[in-house]
Every structure is written in structure tokens, then in C-alpha cells.
């Protein structure tokens, strides 16, 4: 693959990782994990899921930034944003709507799937290998 393509994938991978870390830190430092658990309860999700979601977002984000099995990590994080998109579905498309729309979670899903299909990019600690047959 061309160097420019590898650099583009690296930019995508690192940007996604930073976004996941930011989401995790928001839950930890602003909302707090107990507050996030209470929010999950209020929308019908089991509150205890706040803790594994935080861990997945933070650890997954770090793995993406450093390039540690990035394709697998990107794919494993898709269901987290899938739930977020579903929760925000009734608020409409635009994420700036009251309660937040589903545009942003769906974009992160698309970007994660693009990374999964395309590869780790340059400067990865541990390459994912051929996770997708033929790619």
C-alpha cells in the first residue's frame, strides 16, 4: 500500500482512538462512573454496564492510538456506538439536538468499520494482520 494511504489510515486510527479516550474520560471525570451508571439506569440499560463500557472505551482508545491490533479493536468497539446510536435515535439525526442525535455515533461506527476493512496504517505497535479475508 502507498505511504500516503498508510499515513491516512494512521490519521484515522489515531483520531478514532483519541475520540474513544475522550468519551471514556468524560464518563470518568465529568459524569463520574456512578453518575454514568445512574444515566444508564434512567434510559433502561443496566447501570453496571457503565464500568465495562468505560473500560472498553479507554483501553480500546489507547490500543487504537498506539496501533495494537487496531482492526480487531475498531470492530469490537462498534457495538458500543451501536447502542449509543439506538439510545439517541428518537432525538433525530443532528447530534446538536436536545439529548443528542444519532449522527455522531453512526459516523464513529462508519469510521471504525472503515478502519477494520482497510488496515492499521503506519506506525503500529502490533499489526492486526489479515483480519478480513482477502484484504
Buried (B, 14 or more C-beta within 10 A) or exposed (E): EEEEEBEBBBEBBBBBBBBBBEBBBEBBEEBEBEEBBEBBBEEEBEBEBBBEBBEBBBBBBBBBBBBBBBBBBBBBBBEBBBBBBEBBEEBBEEBEEEEBBBBBBBBBBEBBEEBBEBBBBBEBEEBBEEBEEEE
